[in-house]
Amino acid sequence: MSEQVAPPSAPYPGQPEPAAPAEPKKSRGRKVLGIVGIILAVLVVGGLKGAWKLYQNQDDTVQAKVGDCLAQLPEVTGDKQEDADDAKVVKCTATDAVYTVVGRVEGQTAAQTKTGDGCTQYFKEGDDGYVFSGPERTGGKFYLLCLTKKA
């Protein structure tokens, strides 16, 4: 059995139409809060992007260990020093692998990195040895990577 519901009756003549519910107006404070929220979101996203770029540009050799290989570095002769900002660790089977890490020395001062004496124990007689010093770490200490040309 089904029931039928009658449509709402029309208002009596002269009676006003029922008022539609009014939409609540946004207060000025809510608008300001929304704008501040958007600005904060943009700043957070920008900060994360900046942090990601810094992470990508960090020194690739920080994690290098004995047995790893490095790609080509600037050619240095004698006691000269060259910046190698783009130094990177690569697979030793890669075609751009030029140096093999034969030793790693931690906690070196700036003066010790200039002499490279910390690496002498890792070089065999006849080795064409190279010293790579990483960027300064906490406490004014550096690390050295002792390298030989890959055969």
Phi, psi and chi 1 to 4 in degrees:
 res  aa     phi    psi   chi1   chi2   chi3   chi4
   1 MET       -  132.9 -178.7  164.9  174.2      -
   2 SER  -114.4  150.1   68.4      -      -      -
   3 GLU  -113.3  148.3  -69.0 -174.9   31.0      -
   4 GLN  -117.2  133.5 -171.2  173.9   10.7      -
   5 VAL  -101.3  133.5  177.2      -      -      -
   6 ALA   -74.6  144.2      -      -      -      -
   7 PRO   -64.7  155.5   21.6  -27.5      -      -
   8 PRO   -59.5  142.7   11.1  -15.1      -      -
   9 SER   -72.4  150.0   59.1      -      -      -
  10 ALA   -71.1  148.6      -      -      -      -
  11 PRO   -62.8  153.4   13.5  -17.4      -      -
  12 TYR   -64.9  151.1  -62.9  106.6      -      -
  13 PRO   -57.9  131.7  -14.8   20.5      -      -
  14 GLY    91.8  -11.4      -      -      -      -
  15 GLN   -86.3  136.8 -172.3  178.2   12.4      -
  16 PRO   -70.1  154.2   22.4  -27.7      -      -
  17 GLU   -64.7  146.6  -68.1  -88.4  -26.3      -
  18 PRO   -63.7  139.7    0.1    0.8      -      -
  19 ALA   -74.0  137.1      -      -      -      -
  20 ALA   -74.9  145.9      -      -      -      -
  21 PRO   -61.3  131.7   11.6  -16.2      -      -
  22 ALA   -77.1  141.1      -      -      -      -
  23 GLU   -75.2  135.8  -71.7 -171.3   31.1      -
  24 PRO   -68.2  137.7   19.8  -26.3      -      -
  25 LYS   -80.8  141.3  -67.2 -177.0  178.6  178.7
  26 LYS   -75.0  133.4  -77.4 -169.3  172.3 -179.9
  27 SER   -76.3  160.4   69.3      -      -      -
  28 ARG   -62.2  -38.2 -175.6  178.1 -173.9  130.7
  29 GLY   -62.2  -38.7      -      -      -      -
  30 ARG   -67.9  -36.5  -71.0 -172.0   74.2  167.6
  31 LYS   -64.9  -45.1  -74.9 -178.5 -178.1  178.4
  32 VAL   -62.7  -42.9  169.3      -      -      -
  33 LEU   -61.8  -39.8 -169.1   60.2      -      -
  34 GLY   -63.4  -42.7      -      -      -      -
  35 ILE   -65.4  -43.3  -68.5  170.2      -      -
  36 VAL   -62.5  -39.7  168.3      -      -      -
  37 GLY   -61.1  -42.0      -      -      -      -
  38 ILE   -65.0  -43.5  -69.9  171.2      -      -
  39 ILE   -61.9  -43.8  -69.5  171.1      -      -
  40 LEU   -62.7  -40.4  -75.5  175.0      -      -
  41 ALA   -62.2  -42.0      -      -      -      -
  42 VAL   -64.0  -42.1  167.6      -      -      -
  43 LEU   -64.0  -41.1  -70.6  174.3      -      -
  44 VAL   -64.3  -45.5  166.9      -      -      -
  45 VAL   -62.5  -43.2  168.4      -      -      -
  46 GLY   -63.0  -41.1      -      -      -      -
  47 GLY   -63.4  -41.4      -      -      -      -
  48 LEU   -64.9  -39.9  -70.3  173.6      -      -
  49 LYS   -64.0  -42.0  -77.5 -176.0  175.9 -178.2
  50 GLY   -63.5  -41.9      -      -      -      -
  51 ALA   -63.7  -38.7      -      -      -      -
  52 TRP   -64.4  -40.7  179.4 -110.0      -      -
  53 LYS   -64.3  -42.4  -79.5 -169.9  174.3 -169.9
  54 LEU   -61.7  -41.1  -77.0  175.0      -      -
  55 TYR   -62.5  -42.4  172.6   75.8      -      -
  56 GLN   -68.2  -30.1  -72.0 -180.0  -39.1      -
  57 ASN   -93.2    6.9  -69.0  -27.7      -      -
  58 GLN   -68.1  161.8   77.2  178.6    7.5      -
  59 ASP   -62.4  119.1  178.9   26.1      -      -
  60 ASP   -71.8  -18.7 -168.1   35.6      -      -
  61 THR   -88.6   -2.6   60.7      -      -      -
  62 VAL   -56.8  -38.1  168.4      -      -      -
  63 GLN   -94.2    2.7  -58.5  -62.3  -34.7      -
  64 ALA   -62.4  140.4      -      -      -      -
  65 LYS  -134.6  170.5   58.7 -169.3  176.3  -56.5
  66 VAL   -57.1  131.8  173.9      -      -      -
  67 GLY   101.5  -17.7      -      -      -      -
  68 ASP   -75.6  165.1  -74.0  -14.6      -      -
  69 CYS  -123.2  150.7  -68.3      -      -      -
  70 LEU  -116.6  150.0  -91.6   60.2      -      -
  71 ALA   -77.0  179.1      -      -      -      -
  72 GLN   -53.3  136.3 -177.2   63.7   45.1      -
  73 LEU  -115.3  164.5  -62.8  170.2      -      -
  74 PRO   -58.3  141.8  -19.1   28.2      -      -
  75 GLU   -72.4  125.2 -164.1   64.2   37.6      -
  76 VAL  -127.4  135.9  178.5      -      -      -
  77 THR  -122.1  146.9   56.1      -      -      -
  78 GLY    66.5 -138.7      -      -      -      -
  79 ASP   -96.2   12.4  -68.6  -18.4      -      -
  80 LYS   -67.9  160.5  -68.8 -177.3 -176.4  176.5
  81 GLN  -129.6  143.9  -66.6 -175.8   -6.4      -
  82 GLU  -131.8  145.9  -69.9  -79.0  -24.0      -
  83 ASP   -74.9  137.7  -74.8  -24.1      -      -
  84 ALA  -128.8   63.3      -      -      -      -
  85 ASP   -63.3  -24.7  -66.2  -26.4      -      -
  86 ASP  -101.1   20.1   56.5  -12.4      -      -
  87 ALA   -60.8  137.4      -      -      -      -
  88 LYS  -145.4  146.9   63.9 -179.2 -179.4  174.4
  89 VAL   -82.4  134.2  176.5      -      -      -
  90 VAL  -130.8  165.4  -64.9      -      -      -
  91 LYS   -66.7  141.4  -70.3 -175.6  178.0 -175.3
  92 CYS   -66.7  -16.9  -69.6      -      -      -
  93 THR   -88.2   -6.5   56.4      -      -      -
  94 ALA   -71.0  151.6      -      -      -      -
  95 THR   -69.0  -23.7   56.4      -      -      -
  96 ASP   -93.4    8.8   57.3  -14.8      -      -
  97 ALA   -75.4  119.2      -      -      -      -
  98 VAL  -116.5  -35.5  178.2      -      -      -
  99 TYR  -121.1  147.8  -59.8   96.6      -      -
 100 THR  -111.4  135.2  -57.3      -      -      -
 101 VAL   -80.3  116.1  178.9      -      -      -
 102 VAL  -104.2  -10.0  -65.6      -      -      -
 103 GLY  -164.7  156.7      -      -      -      -
 104 ARG  -138.8  130.1 -177.1  178.8  176.0  107.0
 105 VAL  -122.9  122.6 -175.9      -      -      -
 106 GLU   -97.5  164.3  -63.5  -72.9  -18.4      -
 107 GLY    67.1   33.9      -      -      -      -
 108 GLN   -87.7  143.4  -61.4  -71.7  -71.9      -
 109 THR   -81.7  170.6   64.8      -      -      -
 110 ALA   -60.4  -40.5      -      -      -      -
 111 ALA   -65.2  -39.5      -      -      -      -
 112 GLN   -68.2  -32.3  -71.2  170.4  -40.6      -
 113 THR   -69.5  -31.3   61.2      -      -      -
 114 LYS   -68.0  -36.9  -70.4 -175.4 -169.5  -53.9
 115 THR   -80.7  -33.6   65.8      -      -      -
 116 GLY    71.6   12.8      -      -      -      -
 117 ASP   -61.1  -24.8  -70.6  -19.0      -      -
 118 GLY   -62.3  -18.4      -      -      -      -
 119 CYS   -94.9  -12.1  -77.8      -      -      -
 120 THR   -57.2  -32.7   54.4      -      -      -
 121 GLN   -66.7  -18.6   61.9 -177.4  -30.3      -
 122 TYR   -94.2  -11.9  -63.5  104.2      -      -
 123 PHE   -94.9  132.0  -61.2  137.5      -      -
 124 LYS   -88.4  159.9  -62.5  175.1 -172.1  158.3
 125 GLU   -60.8  132.2 -168.4  163.6  -29.6      -
 126 GLY    91.6   -9.3      -      -      -      -
 127 ASP   -69.5  143.1  -84.9  -10.2      -      -
 128 ASP   -92.4   87.1 -161.9    8.4      -      -
 129 GLY   -89.3  145.3      -      -      -      -
 130 TYR  -132.1  150.2  -60.6   87.5      -      -
 131 VAL  -120.2  128.8  177.2      -      -      -
 132 PHE  -116.8  123.6  175.9   86.5      -      -
 133 SER  -105.9  131.5   64.2      -      -      -
 134 GLY   -78.8  173.5      -      -      -      -
 135 PRO   -67.4  159.0   23.2  -30.3      -      -
 136 GLU   -59.8  137.1 -175.2  174.8   -7.4      -
 137 ARG  -110.6 -177.2  -60.0  174.9   99.3  177.3
 138 THR   -56.5  142.0   56.4      -      -      -
 139 GLY    80.9   12.8      -      -      -      -
 140 GLY    71.5   23.9      -      -      -      -
 141 LYS  -105.4  151.7  -61.7  -65.5 -178.1  176.4
 142 PHE  -123.8  170.3  -61.9   79.2      -      -
 143 TYR  -122.2  152.6   65.8   89.9      -      -
 144 LEU  -114.5  139.7  -66.5  178.6      -      -
 145 LEU  -109.9  125.8  -65.9 -179.3      -      -
 146 CYS   -95.2  119.7  -48.4      -      -      -
 147 LEU  -120.8  148.9  -49.5  171.2      -      -
 148 THR  -127.7  154.0   57.0      -      -      -
 149 LYS   -64.7  136.9  -79.9  -92.1 -168.8  175.7
 150 LYS   -72.2  135.6 -166.3  170.2  176.0  -53.7
 151 ALA   -76.1      -      -      -      -      -
